[in-house]
């Protein structure tokens, strides 16, 4: 089974995934990290869901 969890920033995606893993030990959660150029927020450190980079680094990763 494949389940995709998506939503806007702050909508609770990480909370849902954490509870799925806690309640169902046989779940394997494959997560991805988003790239961002904004400053690191305190809560970002809890989940490691962002790769912080400079705008120059970010633009180098864009494929036309």
PyMOL commands that set and color helices and strands:
alter all, ss='L'
color gray80, all
select helices_A, chain A and resi 13-23+44-47+55-60
alter helices_A, ss='H'
color red, helices_A
select strands_A, chain A and resi 34-36+50-52
alter strands_A, ss='S'
color yellow, strands_A
deselect
rebuild
show_as cartoon
